[in-house]
Amino acid sequence: MAAVLFNSFKASTAAVSSRSLARSAPRHLLAMTRRHYSEEKPPNSAPEQETGNKSEEGAKADDKLAELTKKLEAKEAEVSDLTGRLRYLHADFINLQRNSAREKEQTRDFAITRFAGDLLETVDVLALALKSVPESALSQSEPPSDSTTKSPEAHLKDLHTGVEITHRLLLQTLFKYHVKPFDPTGDKFDPNAHEAMYQAPIPGKEPGTVIDCQKAGYKIKDRILRAAQVGVAQEQ
């Protein structure tokens, strides 16, 4: 009976001690314990958040890549446009150089056009002077060499020779500057190079054929300096 009473007293004392310890425990320790359990994350929340962060970073990287690709395409288009313009400018510059060189050459070649045109009248006069002396007068026998005076025929021949030399030298000078005469007799009439002075029906000649050249035409290279004055065959 005494043993039973002792055990009951011991159990009651232990219960009272447990309650006292629980009541006397510091409040901050209890709060930390509760906070620990409340802030602890579920075991599956961390991988999901990491996957979400990776997805967000991937989306940002894709957007940045798309933006850079767009900028690169714009720069490529700009480079292509500038390259095309540069090619056009280079072609225009080459054409300008060629045109300038051609104009410079033409200016040099045709600078004496007016001067040569004025000289042609002198050439014509010399040519008429040569034609005014018949060949028969030039082929007459000369007087004996021991004669102290020259006959009129000898003087005429000397004059003809002097005019002929002058005419030839003047033509040679014109040749140096690419001024050359042309005689279109027998050619087809060309209004760009010929000036028709008259028309006449000529048997055996095709209409429109040059039958006579009264004044020779002249060219500077391939440009007509003066048209030839000609007679043209017409229909009978």
JOZI-V906438 format. One record per residue. N is the residue number from 1. RES is the residue in one letter. SS is DSSP state (2 for helix, 1 for strand, 0 for the rest). PHI is phi as a letter, one per 30 degrees, with the letter a starting at -180 (999 if undefined). D_FIRST is the distance of its C-alpha to the first C-alpha in Angstrom with 1 decimal. Layout:
n=N res=RES ss=SS phi=PHI d_first=D_FIRST
n=N res=RES ss=SS phi=PHI d_first=D_FIRST
//
This chain:
n=1 res=M ss=0 phi=999 d_first=0.0
n=2 res=A ss=2 phi=d d_first=3.7
n=3 res=A ss=2 phi=d d_first=5.4
n=4 res=V ss=2 phi=d d_first=5.3
n=5 res=L ss=2 phi=d d_first=6.4
n=6 res=F ss=2 phi=d d_first=8.8
n=7 res=N ss=2 phi=d d_first=10.3
n=8 res=S ss=2 phi=d d_first=11.0
n=9 res=F ss=2 phi=d d_first=12.6
n=10 res=K ss=2 phi=d d_first=14.6
n=11 res=A ss=2 phi=d d_first=15.9
n=12 res=S ss=2 phi=d d_first=17.0
n=13 res=T ss=2 phi=d d_first=18.7
n=14 res=A ss=2 phi=d d_first=20.6
n=15 res=A ss=2 phi=d d_first=21.9
n=16 res=V ss=2 phi=d d_first=23.1
n=17 res=S ss=2 phi=d d_first=24.8
n=18 res=S ss=2 phi=d d_first=26.5
n=19 res=R ss=2 phi=d d_first=27.9
n=20 res=S ss=2 phi=d d_first=29.1
n=21 res=L ss=2 phi=d d_first=30.9
n=22 res=A ss=2 phi=d d_first=32.5
n=23 res=R ss=2 phi=d d_first=33.7
n=24 res=S ss=2 phi=d d_first=35.0
n=25 res=A ss=0 phi=d d_first=36.9
n=26 res=P ss=0 phi=d d_first=40.7
n=27 res=R ss=2 phi=d d_first=42.6
n=28 res=H ss=2 phi=d d_first=45.5
n=29 res=L ss=2 phi=d d_first=43.3
n=30 res=L ss=2 phi=d d_first=42.1
n=31 res=A ss=2 phi=d d_first=45.7
n=32 res=M ss=2 phi=d d_first=47.0
n=33 res=T ss=2 phi=d d_first=44.4
n=34 res=R ss=2 phi=d d_first=45.5
n=35 res=R ss=2 phi=d d_first=49.2
n=36 res=H ss=2 phi=d d_first=48.8
n=37 res=Y ss=2 phi=d d_first=47.6
n=38 res=S ss=2 phi=d d_first=50.2
n=39 res=E ss=2 phi=d d_first=53.2
n=40 res=E ss=0 phi=d d_first=52.5
n=41 res=K ss=0 phi=d d_first=55.4
n=42 res=P ss=0 phi=d d_first=55.1
n=43 res=P ss=0 phi=d d_first=55.9
n=44 res=N ss=0 phi=c d_first=59.2
n=45 res=S ss=2 phi=d d_first=60.7
n=46 res=A ss=2 phi=d d_first=62.2
n=47 res=P ss=2 phi=d d_first=64.5
n=48 res=E ss=2 phi=d d_first=65.7
n=49 res=Q ss=2 phi=d d_first=66.6
n=50 res=E ss=2 phi=d d_first=68.4
n=51 res=T ss=2 phi=d d_first=70.4
n=52 res=G ss=2 phi=d d_first=71.4
n=53 res=N ss=2 phi=d d_first=72.6
n=54 res=K ss=2 phi=d d_first=74.6
n=55 res=S ss=2 phi=d d_first=76.2
n=56 res=E ss=2 phi=d d_first=77.1
n=57 res=E ss=2 phi=d d_first=78.6
n=58 res=G ss=2 phi=d d_first=80.5
n=59 res=A ss=2 phi=d d_first=82.0
n=60 res=K ss=2 phi=d d_first=83.1
n=61 res=A ss=2 phi=d d_first=84.7
n=62 res=D ss=2 phi=d d_first=86.5
n=63 res=D ss=2 phi=d d_first=87.8
n=64 res=K ss=2 phi=d d_first=89.0
n=65 res=L ss=2 phi=d d_first=90.7
n=66 res=A ss=2 phi=d d_first=92.4
n=67 res=E ss=2 phi=d d_first=93.6
n=68 res=L ss=2 phi=d d_first=95.0
n=69 res=T ss=2 phi=d d_first=96.7
n=70 res=K ss=2 phi=d d_first=98.3
n=71 res=K ss=2 phi=d d_first=99.6
n=72 res=L ss=2 phi=d d_first=100.9
n=73 res=E ss=2 phi=d d_first=102.8
n=74 res=A ss=2 phi=d d_first=104.3
n=75 res=K ss=2 phi=d d_first=105.4
n=76 res=E ss=2 phi=d d_first=106.9
n=77 res=A ss=2 phi=d d_first=108.8
n=78 res=E ss=2 phi=d d_first=110.1
n=79 res=V ss=2 phi=d d_first=111.2
n=80 res=S ss=2 phi=d d_first=113.0
n=81 res=D ss=2 phi=d d_first=114.8
n=82 res=L ss=2 phi=d d_first=115.8
n=83 res=T ss=2 phi=d d_first=117.0
n=84 res=G ss=2 phi=d d_first=119.1
n=85 res=R ss=2 phi=d d_first=120.7
n=86 res=L ss=2 phi=d d_first=121.4
n=87 res=R ss=2 phi=d d_first=123.2
n=88 res=Y ss=2 phi=d d_first=125.3
n=89 res=L ss=2 phi=d d_first=126.1
n=90 res=H ss=2 phi=d d_first=127.1
n=91 res=A ss=2 phi=d d_first=129.3
n=92 res=D ss=2 phi=d d_first=130.9
n=93 res=F ss=2 phi=d d_first=131.5
n=94 res=I ss=2 phi=d d_first=133.2
n=95 res=N ss=2 phi=d d_first=135.4
n=96 res=L ss=2 phi=d d_first=136.3
n=97 res=Q ss=2 phi=d d_first=137.3
n=98 res=R ss=2 phi=d d_first=139.5
n=99 res=N ss=2 phi=d d_first=141.1
n=100 res=S ss=2 phi=d d_first=141.8
n=101 res=A ss=2 phi=d d_first=143.3
n=102 res=R ss=2 phi=d d_first=145.5
n=103 res=E ss=2 phi=d d_first=146.6
n=104 res=K ss=2 phi=d d_first=147.4
n=105 res=E ss=2 phi=d d_first=149.5
n=106 res=Q ss=2 phi=d d_first=151.2
n=107 res=T ss=2 phi=d d_first=151.9
n=108 res=R ss=2 phi=d d_first=153.5
n=109 res=D ss=2 phi=d d_first=155.5
n=110 res=F ss=0 phi=c d_first=156.7
n=111 res=A ss=0 phi=d d_first=157.2
n=112 res=I ss=0 phi=c d_first=161.0
n=113 res=T ss=2 phi=e d_first=161.3
n=114 res=R ss=2 phi=d d_first=163.5
n=115 res=F ss=2 phi=d d_first=165.5
n=116 res=A ss=2 phi=d d_first=166.2
n=117 res=G ss=2 phi=d d_first=167.1
n=118 res=D ss=2 phi=d d_first=169.7
n=119 res=L ss=2 phi=d d_first=171.1
n=120 res=L ss=2 phi=d d_first=171.7
n=121 res=E ss=2 phi=d d_first=174.6
n=122 res=T ss=2 phi=d d_first=176.3
n=123 res=V ss=2 phi=d d_first=175.7
n=124 res=D ss=2 phi=d d_first=177.2
n=125 res=V ss=2 phi=d d_first=180.3
n=126 res=L ss=2 phi=d d_first=180.8
n=127 res=A ss=2 phi=d d_first=180.4
n=128 res=L ss=2 phi=d d_first=183.0
n=129 res=A ss=2 phi=d d_first=185.3
n=130 res=L ss=2 phi=d d_first=185.0
n=131 res=K ss=2 phi=d d_first=185.7
n=132 res=S ss=0 phi=d d_first=188.8
n=133 res=V ss=0 phi=c d_first=190.6
n=134 res=P ss=0 phi=d d_first=191.7
n=135 res=E ss=2 phi=d d_first=191.3
n=136 res=S ss=2 phi=d d_first=195.0
n=137 res=A ss=2 phi=d d_first=195.8
n=138 res=L ss=2 phi=d d_first=193.4
n=139 res=S ss=0 phi=c d_first=194.9
n=140 res=Q ss=0 phi=d d_first=198.5
n=141 res=S ss=0 phi=d d_first=200.1
n=142 res=E ss=0 phi=d d_first=199.9
n=143 res=P ss=0 phi=d d_first=203.1
n=144 res=P ss=0 phi=e d_first=204.4
n=145 res=S ss=0 phi=d d_first=202.4
n=146 res=D ss=0 phi=d d_first=205.5
n=147 res=S ss=0 phi=d d_first=205.8
n=148 res=T ss=0 phi=d d_first=205.2
n=149 res=T ss=0 phi=b d_first=203.9
n=150 res=K ss=0 phi=c d_first=201.3
n=151 res=S ss=0 phi=d d_first=202.1
n=152 res=P ss=2 phi=e d_first=200.2
n=153 res=E ss=2 phi=d d_first=198.4
n=154 res=A ss=2 phi=d d_first=197.1
n=155 res=H ss=2 phi=d d_first=195.8
n=156 res=L ss=2 phi=d d_first=194.1
n=157 res=K ss=2 phi=d d_first=192.5
n=158 res=D ss=2 phi=d d_first=191.2
n=159 res=L ss=2 phi=d d_first=189.8
n=160 res=H ss=2 phi=d d_first=188.1
n=161 res=T ss=2 phi=d d_first=186.6
n=162 res=G ss=2 phi=d d_first=185.3
n=163 res=V ss=2 phi=d d_first=183.7
n=164 res=E ss=2 phi=d d_first=182.2
n=165 res=I ss=2 phi=d d_first=180.6
n=166 res=T ss=2 phi=d d_first=179.2
n=167 res=H ss=2 phi=d d_first=177.8
n=168 res=R ss=2 phi=d d_first=176.2
n=169 res=L ss=2 phi=d d_first=174.6
n=170 res=L ss=2 phi=d d_first=173.3
n=171 res=L ss=2 phi=d d_first=171.7
n=172 res=Q ss=2 phi=d d_first=170.2
n=173 res=T ss=2 phi=d d_first=168.6
n=174 res=L ss=2 phi=d d_first=167.1
n=175 res=F ss=2 phi=d d_first=165.8
n=176 res=K ss=2 phi=d d_first=163.8
n=177 res=Y ss=0 phi=c d_first=161.8
n=178 res=H ss=0 phi=i d_first=161.4
n=179 res=V ss=1 phi=c d_first=164.2
n=180 res=K ss=1 phi=b d_first=166.1
n=181 res=P ss=1 phi=d d_first=168.8
n=182 res=F ss=1 phi=b d_first=168.7
n=183 res=D ss=0 phi=c d_first=171.5
n=184 res=P ss=0 phi=d d_first=170.2
n=185 res=T ss=0 phi=e d_first=173.5
n=186 res=G ss=0 phi=j d_first=172.8
n=187 res=D ss=0 phi=d d_first=169.1
n=188 res=K ss=1 phi=d d_first=167.6
n=189 res=F ss=0 phi=d d_first=167.8
n=190 res=D ss=0 phi=b d_first=164.6
n=191 res=P ss=0 phi=d d_first=164.4
n=192 res=N ss=0 phi=d d_first=161.9
n=193 res=A ss=0 phi=b d_first=164.2
n=194 res=H ss=1 phi=b d_first=167.7
n=195 res=E ss=1 phi=b d_first=169.8
n=196 res=A ss=1 phi=d d_first=172.3
n=197 res=M ss=1 phi=c d_first=175.7
n=198 res=Y ss=1 phi=a d_first=177.6
n=199 res=Q ss=1 phi=b d_first=177.5
n=200 res=A ss=1 phi=a d_first=180.3
n=201 res=P ss=1 phi=d d_first=180.7
n=202 res=I ss=0 phi=b d_first=181.1
n=203 res=P ss=0 phi=e d_first=182.0
n=204 res=G ss=0 phi=i d_first=179.6
n=205 res=K ss=0 phi=c d_first=176.9
n=206 res=E ss=0 phi=d d_first=173.7
n=207 res=P ss=0 phi=e d_first=173.1
n=208 res=G ss=0 phi=j d_first=170.8
n=209 res=T ss=1 phi=c d_first=172.0
n=210 res=V ss=1 phi=d d_first=173.1
n=211 res=I ss=1 phi=c d_first=176.8
n=212 res=D ss=1 phi=a d_first=177.7
n=213 res=C ss=1 phi=c d_first=176.0
n=214 res=Q ss=1 phi=d d_first=177.9
n=215 res=K ss=1 phi=b d_first=175.3
n=216 res=A ss=0 phi=d d_first=172.7
n=217 res=G ss=1 phi=d d_first=169.1
n=218 res=Y ss=1 phi=b d_first=166.7
n=219 res=K ss=1 phi=b d_first=163.0
n=220 res=I ss=1 phi=c d_first=160.5
n=221 res=K ss=0 phi=h d_first=158.4
n=222 res=D ss=0 phi=c d_first=157.4
n=223 res=R ss=1 phi=c d_first=158.1
n=224 res=I ss=1 phi=d d_first=161.4
n=225 res=L ss=1 phi=d d_first=163.3
n=226 res=R ss=1 phi=b d_first=166.3
n=227 res=A ss=0 phi=d d_first=167.1
n=228 res=A ss=1 phi=d d_first=170.2
n=229 res=Q ss=1 phi=d d_first=173.1
n=230 res=V ss=1 phi=b d_first=174.2
n=231 res=G ss=1 phi=c d_first=176.4
n=232 res=V ss=1 phi=b d_first=174.7
n=233 res=A ss=1 phi=d d_first=176.1
n=234 res=Q ss=1 phi=b d_first=176.0
n=235 res=E ss=0 phi=d d_first=176.6
n=236 res=Q ss=0 phi=d d_first=180.3
//
